Amino acid sequence: MQTLPAIIQGGMGVGISDWRLARAVSAQGQLGVVSGTALDVILARRLQMGDPDGDMRRGLDHFPDPEIAERIWRRYYVPGGRPADQPFQPMPMHAMNGPHELLELCLVANFVEVFLARDEGRPVGINYLEKIQLPHLPSIYGAMLAGVDYVLMGAGIPVRVPGVLDRLAEHQPTSYPLLVAGAIDGDDTTLRFEPRAFLDRDLPPLKRPAFLAIISSHVLAATLLKRSNGTVNGFVVEGPTAGGHNAPPRGKLQLTEGGEPVYGERDVVDLHKLRALGLPFWLAGGYGNPGRLDAARAAGATGIQVGTAFAFCAESGLRTDYKHALLAHVKAGTAHVFTDPLASPTSFPFKVARLAGTMSDEAVYQSRRRVCDLGYLREAYRTPEGTVGFRCAAEPTSVYVGKGGAIEDTVGRKCICNALIANIGLGQVRGRSTEVGIVTSGDDLAGVTRFMSDETTDYTAADVIARLLQPA
């Protein structure tokens, strides 16, 4: 494995950790990481926005099969960009046997994002959520075609990913087990992927990226080493103060008076036991302060992963109005992050930065008509007919209940998929309204003042890294 980075930039959200941010971090000698979530929708909508800087075209021009790249260009590109009051093209949702054109778009989109991030050949990683299983195989293959150096994955138990990396490096057919609620012995719940169905040509073997599992306990780390079907190269240890989805507290769920999950001693990772596993690890969640890198190393870590500080820097993909509004709150001392136990349809706690006009505003949430048309966070379930269906606790309540879901599971659930896409300025237009965002952040949001000057709230990825490398 190559020289290990001291700082890993978190692979945040949908398009927040985009190729520009990852490239800026890698240019400083640390590991930039792109988010691999919903890149198919992102590429399609960037093209419909007219690709004003020509970056998507540049990425497509380097894809190994020009015919595939040109097909996607013709399907989605709108010269000059679509009118702002017009909706983006609807797209099919991923399924057990999704349409070829959607898997093709997914593959190419991951290639483009990684290619642009490592444009100058510096190492970059890509982050996936294990729970978003349907796009895994074409996504990972596309990233590997672009030479991705690290694959990071959390929000689940990714024991099959190392073997997938091994097979895709040789362009071999591979499979992945889909978690299906209610499945019984004999059900076919396996996702399959054949690289030659997309690139029917002889290509040299690909570089097998290092695999870093994102974990919240030393028990999970040991389980991954024991059960994985290939090499695990290290771990990122995320505590409950990190942004995005958090692992639920161990034991019976208890809430504070304010309605946030209570984490206790059982949720603290035993670093002594983690060190005994003999693999490099990085600590995440609350490590955005000068001196914290030294503290992590003193505890046996290789380095740290930092998300929140990068999420609000100049290069991140977060839309400018949200970024400036939240940074103004930070500077005024009024920023607040709430660990919402209900917001995500996955039932994982989800950290939400309070911001007027977004889905963190109860009135905005209540006024949105329930729609599920992206579907990344849907749950797979066994239908009465024995097939695989999909449902989401944030879809229309009657639809969810009609699929066997419990009505109480719909209370407070938000369409995280559409909201996260809206965070980067690509929200869907629905009649006279446009989807609004929901900004996630770690608990250390107030701490990003350390990267600002007295005169401005703006700061860069280079500013973050320079401060993180300073002693306490």
N, C-alpha and C positions, 0 to 999 in steps of 0.2 A: 504494500500500500504506500501511496505517496506520503510526503511530509504532512503530518496531521495539523489542522488549523487550531489556533488558540481560540478563535472566535467563530462561531457559526451563526449566521444571520437566520432568524426564524423564518420558516416557510409559511407565511401568514395568509390566512383568509383566501379569498378568490381575487387574484390579480393585484393584491396589495404588494406581495413579494413578486413583482413582475420582473421581466428580463432586465429592465434598466437598473432597478435596485440591486439585483444579484450581480450584475456586471460591475456596478460601482463598488460593492463590497469586495468582490474578488480582485478588483484593481488595487485594493489596499493590502493585498496579501492574505486576506482572510477568506472564509468560505461563504460565498453568496449562494442563496437557495431560492429557487422559484417555486411558487405554489403550483402544484399539478392539478388542482381542483377546477373543473368546468372550463378547461382550456379550449375545448371544442366550441362552446358557446362564445367564449371570448374572441377567438379568432374569427368566427363567422360575423360577429357584431363589429369588430374592428374593421373588417373589410366593408361592411355595410356603411360604416362611418366614413368610408372613402380612403382609408389608409393614408392620411395626409402627409406623413413623413416618408412613406415608401418602405417602412421597416418590414411589414408583413410580406410585401412583394420580394424583398431581399431574402427573407427567410425561405419563402416558397421556392425561389430560384435555386436554392442549394439542396432541396430535397432530392433524394436519389432517383426518384421517378418523375421526370418533368410532366408526363401526361396526367398523373394524379394531381400534382400541384396546380396545373392549368385547369383541371376540372373543378377544383375547389375555388379557384379564382373566378372562373366564369359563373359559378353558382351563387357566389355571395358578394362579389365586389360591386359597389355602386359608385361610379365616377362622381366625384364631388361630394359624396355622402348622401344618404337618404334624408328627406326633409325631417326636421326635428319632431314634427307632430305625427309622423308615420311610425307604425310599429315595426320592430325587427321581424324578419322572417320567422315563422314558427318552425320548430325543429322537433323531430321525434325524440322521445325519451329512451334512455338505455333500457334494455330488457335482456332476458336470457339469450335470445337469438336476435339481437338487434339488427337493423338494416345495415347492409354493407357500407352504404355511403356515410352513415353516422360513425361507424368504427374507423373508416378511412379518415374522416375529418378529425377524429380524436387522435389518431396516430400522427397525422401531419401537424396538428396544433401543438402537441407535445414536442415534436421535432423543432418547430419554428421557435418556440419559447426558449428551449435550451440552446439552440444554435445562436440566437441573438444574445443570450446571456454570456456565452463563452466565445464571443466573436473574436477575441484576441487570444484564445487558447488557454485562458486561465481556468483552474478547476471551479466547477459549480455543482450544486446539488439540486435535487428536486424532491419536494415533499408531497406525500399522499396520505389520505386518511384511509385506514384499512376498512372502515365501515362503508366507504363508497366503493363497493367491490366491482360493480358491473363494468366500469371502464378500465379496470386495472391493466389488463393484458395489452391492449393496443396502446394505452398511455405509456406504459413502461417501455415497450418496444420503440415507440417514437422517440422517447427521450434518449434511449440507448443508441439509436441511429445517429443522433446528434452528438454523441460522445459524452453523455452526462457522467460525472465522476463519482457522485454519491446519490443513493436513493435513501431517503428517510421516510419512515412510516410509523404512525401511531394510531390512536383511537381504535384499538382492536388488538388481536394477537396474530401478527403476520408471520406465522411459522412456515407458510408455503412460498413466501416471496424470495428467499435466497435461491431456492431451486428454480423458480421462474427466471431469475437473472441468469443462472447458469445456462438454461436451455435457450433463452432468447439471444444470448451472446453467440450461440452457434446457429441462430435462425431456425431453431427446432420448434415443432408444435409443442404447445404447453397448455396447461389447464389450471383452474383455480376453483376451489369449493365455494359456492354461494351459500351463505347462511340463510336458511329459510325457516321461518317460524312454523311449527307444526309438521315439519317434514317427517316422513316415516321411512323405514328401511325399504329400499327398492326405488325410491324417488330419484330421478335424475336431476341433481342440483349442481352440476358441474359446468362451469364456464370454460369454453375451449377457444383456442386461438391458433391459427395457422399462418405464420408470416408469409408463406409463399402465395397465399390467397390475396395478398396485397402487393407484395413485391416479388413477382415471379421472375427473378433473375439471380445470378450467382453473385453474392457479395462476400467479401472477406469476413472472418469472425470479428465480432464487435468486442470492445473493451467491456469486461464485466465490472460494473460499478461497485464500489464498496457499499455495504448495506448497514445502515444505522437504524436500529429500532428505537422508537420513542416510547419510553416506559414511565410508569409512576410508582413502581415498586421493585425491590430486588427479587421478589418472588417471581414476577413476570420475566425479569431478565434471565433467571435460572431456567424457567420454563421454556423460553425461546431457545436457549442453548441446547436444551435436552431434546426438544421436539422438532426443531427446524430441519428442513430437508436440504440444507446447504449452509454455507458459511455466513455467520453473523459477524460483522467487523467491529461493532461497537454499539454504544447506547447513548441516547440523549435522555436525561432524567428530568422530567418536567414536574415541578411542584404545582400546587393548586393556585398559586398566585399568577401563573402564566395566562396569557390571553387566549381567546377562542374557546374551544371545548375543553373542559377539565374532566379528569376522571372523577366519578362519583366518590364521595367519602366511603370508607370501608365501614361495614356494619349498618345499623338502622339509620335512615336519614333523619337528621335533626336540623332544624333551621334556627337562625338567630331571630331576634325580635324584628329585624328588618326583612326577614324572609330569605336569607342567604344560607347555603349549606354550611354546616359546621364540620371542619376538618380537625382531626385529633392526632394523637401519637401513632395510631395505627397507619396513618397516611404518610408518615415520615420514612423516607428510604434509608435503610441501614447501609451506609456507605462502606462499612467494614466488610459486610457480606458481598457488596457489589465489587469492591476491589479484589476480593478473593476469586472472582470469576476470571480475572486476568485479561480483560479486554479494556480498551480505552473507553472513557465515558466523559460526557460533557454535562454540566449542571445548568438547568434552565428554570426561570421563574424568579425574578427579583435579583438578577445578576447584572443589572444595567448601571451599576455604580463603579467609579474608580476604586481599585483595590479588591473588587470581588473576584477578578480573574486570579489574583494571587491567592485569595482565600480558597477558591475552588481547587487550585493546584495543590495547596497545602493539604487539602482533604483527599488527595489522590486522583483528582480529575485531570484529564488532558487539557480541558478548557471549559468554556461556557457557551451557551446559546442565548442570544438576546433577540427579543422580538419587538417589544413596545417602542423602544428608542428608535428602531429603524422604521416602524410603521408610520411614523409621523415626520420622517425626514423628507427633504426636498425630492429625492428620487423615488419615493414609494408611489404606488399606483392609486392611493386614496385620493378621491376627487378633492380639488383644491378648496372648495367652499367648506366641506366637512373638516378638512385638515386645519384650515385657518381658524374656524370657529372653535374647535376643540383646543387648539394651542392657545387661543385667547383665554379660554376657561382655565387652562393650566397656569398661564401667567397671572391670572387674577385670583388664583387659589380656589376656584369654584368647580374644578373638574371632579367628576365622581364616576366610579366604575362599580357596577352591581353584578354580582354573580347570580344569574337568573336560573333557578332550577327548572323552570317551565319553558323558556323561550324556544329551545331547540326541539324539534320533533323526534330527535334521537333519544331523549330523556337524559342526555349528559348535561350537566350544568354548563352554562354558556355565559361568558363575561361580556357585559354590554356597557359601553360608555354612554352616559346620559347626554343626549343632544336633541334640542328642540327640532321638530320637523322630521325626525327619523322614527323608526319603529320602536325606539326606546320610549317614545311619547305614547301614553296609553290611548289618548284620543286619536292619534294617527293609526295605531294598531287597530282600534275598534272600527275605524272608518274604512279600512281596506277590505274589499271583497275577497273571500278566500279563493285562491287559485293555486293549483299545483301543475305547472307546465314545464318545469325543468327536472324535478324529480330525483336529484342526486341523493337526497337523504331519505328516500322512501325505504320502507321495510318490505322485504320479500316474505311472502307467506304462502302456505299451501291452501289452495281453494278447495271447496267441497268436491270439485270434479277431479282433484288430484293434480292440477296444473300449478304453476307458479304465478301468483299475482303480486301486485305491489300496492301499498297503501302508505299514506303519510298523515300523521296526526295534525298537520297544518292544512290539509286539503279541506274542501267543504265537509262540514260535520256529518251530514247525511250520507255522503259518499263513503266516508271513512267507516261509519257505523255499518253501512251496508256491506262492507268488506269484512265484517267481523271484528272491527276495532271497538274498543270501549269508549263511550262518549266522554267519560271523565279524563281520558288521555288527551282530549283535544283542547282542554281549558288552558288558555294562555300560550298555546303553541303559535309560533310565528314562522312565516315562510322565509327561513334563513337563506335558501337558495336565491330567490329573486332579490332579497334585500342585499346580500353580499355582492351580487352582480351590479346592483344600483350604486354600491359604494364606489365603484370605479367609473361611474358615468355611463354605464351601458344598460340602465334600467329599461324594462319593457314599457312601451306606451300602451295604455288601455283606455281607449276612448279619449276623454278629456284629461285623464290623469296619467301620471308616470310613476312607476314603482320607486319607492324611497328606500334608503339604506338602513342598515343597523350596524354601527361601528363597534367592533370588539377591541379590547385592549387589556393588557395585564394590569395588575394592581398598582404597578409603578408609573402609571400615567402622569401623576403629579410630578414625578421625578425627572421628566424630560426637560424641565427648566435648566438642568445642569448643562444642557447642550446649546442653550440660547444665549444671546448677548443681551445687554440692557436695551439695545435699540430695536431688536427685531425678534420675532418668534421663529424665523426660518433658520434651519441648520441642515447639514448634509450628512451623508453616510460616513464621509471621511472624518467629520467632526465627532461622530459617535465613536468610531474606532479609536481615534486619538485619545479620547477621554477614558475609554475602557482599558487602554493599555497603560494608563497612568497608575502609579501606586496610590494607596489610600491617603 
